[in-house]
């Protein structure tokens, strides 16, 4: 007999729509019926209840977050109070990840990494919005309005104030499909692209002393998005040994077969580099740059000094080694 997932009736939100979608990815609830009600007698008949009922009890499979005194977080690393999406993800997220990313053949370590990464990159935002947690201090005036996020788009699936309500269960099904498609895409991206990229960065970081004795240059034989990974991996290493030198330059091949040397930003998302390429090289190209730097095969150095190019791997490495000793 199919299981029954209970949630509240009336206006719906992103958190319970995503919670219901995640539950349906599990074998136990794959064909579950969704019942939307606020009647305690109806909810009592449900096998699992999310976002309604005033109870959080994992053993009883009740996952509401509206009751007085509720203050559950995903882990000690996070401060945002969980919504129903966060509660379901906390308890069932690893199995959901395995179900969605079957082709990735994930081991337990990989699932642990993805569980945390997907919480901070997807679920925490849903939790924060549903619980009214601001991303920044309230005395800061936003420079513009933003209404294209997932929670806002789910909200717009509810009827307008002056529209007939129509079939709310059908509207909720659309909300589940919307949240589910975006969550599935994110799971697949992090499992099949982000995680393999991390392995490349880990290998480059581990082998950095084979590239230069300073340990401040990392080289990747294959390009991958590396900025997020390099900071995390470096922080993990520095926790074990605070005396390690921080990475300054990253080298990788570009799509044309040439090589790039890029300065590591001070922090993810920052436009300020830890040690930009030398000021005397910036904005200069080709032969003029090769002559000034003393390195053959130069292509360019950006005016801000955050990136440069050389025709060969050895040329890019020579630029990075020289730049370490210059301002």
C-alpha angles and dihedrals in degrees: 000000000000117000121244123231113200128204135153127287126229125042111013132208139204096261100061092038090055092041091055092046092052092050091053090058089067120087091233093058103025093115096028121145117237113225117190114199144123093209109115091211091056093044090051089065092056122100092217131011129201132190097358140066101060094254135109109191118143094193091053091042094238115141114180123142103186099084123108113268096023110139108150122156131192091246141329089278093066133064102189115108113239125249122202088277091055093047094052091044092049093054102030105018098103092055090045090053091050091049095050097040100042092139092059092068092216123199122214094266092053092048090051091052093047093046091059096038095051091047094054095040101040119004100043091061090054090049093048096049094046092049094044095245111159120225091220140017113299093234091068112093112220113241091221142359120264120198104151099089124116095257091052093049092050089050090055090059088072114090119268116254090257097042127095109260093233120174104347092182089059090048090050090051088056089051091051090050092049096048091041096053092051094044092048091051091051093048091050093047094051094043098043103030113014096045096048087048090055090055090054091050092047090053092048092048093048091050097043095111089058087060098046132354091230090069088220098106123073122192127198119195088202124041119241134156098278111165097087093044098046092056094048095045092045092049090051090052093046091053088062095039117016090185094070116116115245121244113261105175136028122200126200141151119261127217093270094057094255122116133247130209112200130185116234113243119240089245136353111290094016122128090205114095126214090231115358120209111274117293091228090062099046120116093010124119145196119336094002090056093045090052094048096044097038090231121118122228099030118166107179149322116216116242091245092049095234096119142014140174142225132182093239142039091239091049093052090048091050090052091050094048092050093045091056089068097043139070 
